[in-house]
Amino acid sequence: MKIEREIINRFIEWKDREGRKPILLKGARQIGKTWAMEEFGHKCFDYTVKFDFDRQPELKSIFKISKEPSRILKELAIYSEVPIEAGKTLIIFDEIQECEAALNSLKYFYEDAPQFHIIAAGSLLGVAVKKKNMKVPVGKVNIMRMYPVTFREFLKSSDEKTFDYIESLTEINHLPEIILNKLATEYRRYQVCGGMPEAIVALLENKGTQEIDSVLQDILDLYELDFAKYASPQEIPRIRSIWHSLPAQLAKENRKFIYKVIKTGARSKDYEDALMWLEDAGMIYRVYDISKPGFPLSAYQESGAFKVYACDCGLVRRLANLPATIIMSPIANYTEFKGALAENTVLECMKPLLDTEQTYYWTSDGRAEVEFVLQWDSYIIPIEVKAEENISGKSLALYNKKYEPKYRVRFSMLNLQYNGGLLSAPSPLSAWFNKLLGLLTSSTPLVT
């Protein structure tokens, strides 16, 4: 089963762009980077050739003599079964972190051979670059971030009719009950499998929750092996401790990251490098508290106060050993973690839509917390997340009273509506965040 990945549309835009640079593709392990590159090649080029520096270590010597693109391509052609022709062949450098010389060569391909289309990617690229002190040709490559499959991509494969309905929305108005119910069902199924392609395929092919959990556990085990392969010996236990503390961190009523949850007596200075390692690996997202919602939000960041979410809701569900049957029941009682999983999923859906990798939240003297605060166009948008239909709480109201934002958003399992500056939307529509805000700001929405 094929899952259409939206990053391929970004590749297509890049293909014919004037002044095009080689792409350096970053993202967590097992999210489908290699598949996406190859699918793009098959769809848009006559030929696709992949050079894997992990499986073919002999390739490294080609880049050590000189960085002259014409010579490199002539020698690479020996390892290719298809022609390498400018404009007709997509060249993929996979696991490029294994060859710093190949990484550096991207600069010369941009300067001296821009007619060739090159995409480079690697496992834990950010981590490997730091560990080996590798130099990235900044300004000479187009760095793209790839994320796990979003609910939007999932829905297109699981229920295309419902997907098409949401895609066709032209106003903010109540959704038909049948659409709302289908969205809720598919969203819960998405929370079970998460955004890892192999787990999604297991779900969509009805292989059962045991197979889904087996796939997710294999990925978690692979991540554990990565700790040992790419981290220093002294950092391995700290990275592992932070990663395994995520369910406990998120299960707290106050989601602020607390070091003592990791280990009694733990201090920030001992774990900061481990947190950065997990961020560089794309495994976690840090969301920082802000003192006030002003432009730019980064100027009001409280560096010592942050929340940590997993890159994928399916992985964090498996990490917490939460059964799929609990997720699928809207009345299941798992309180704080249910809210945390709702926040994690909404963040996962919005991440690919944002212009910045950094996200924020807002607190007020321990009395209130708005889950996310984002810069969107010329607006600062507060976003509240509720797990189900219970929307009681004073945080967003306090924020509204204090700062009077033009727009505010609440994601829950209630129907879509807009009233008095508040956009209330079903949580599944967080994957259409830009579309909803576009509708909101470009016209006068219906009050329903």
Secondary structure, DSSP 8 states (H G I E B T S, - for coil): -----THHHHHHHHHT-TT---EEEE--TTSSHHHHHHHHHHHH-SEEEEEETTT-GGGGGHHHH---HHHHHHHHGGG-SS---TTTEEEEEESGGG-HHHHHHHHHHHHH-TTSEEEEE-TTHHHHHHHTT----TTSSEEEE--S--HHHHHHHH-HHHHHHHHT--S-----HHHHHHHHHHHHHHHHHTT-HHHHHHHHTT--HHHHHHHHHHHHHHHHHHHHHHS-TTTHHHHHHHHHHHHHHHHSSS-S--HHHHSTT--HHHHHHHHHHHHHTTSEEEEEEESS--SSGGGGEEEEEEEEEES-HHHHHHHTT--HHHHH-TT---HHHHHHHHHHHHHHHHGGG-SSS-EEEEEETTTEEEEEEEEETTEEEEEEE-SSS----SHHHHHHHHH--S-EEEEESS--EEETTEEEEEGGGGGGHHHHHHHHHHS---B-
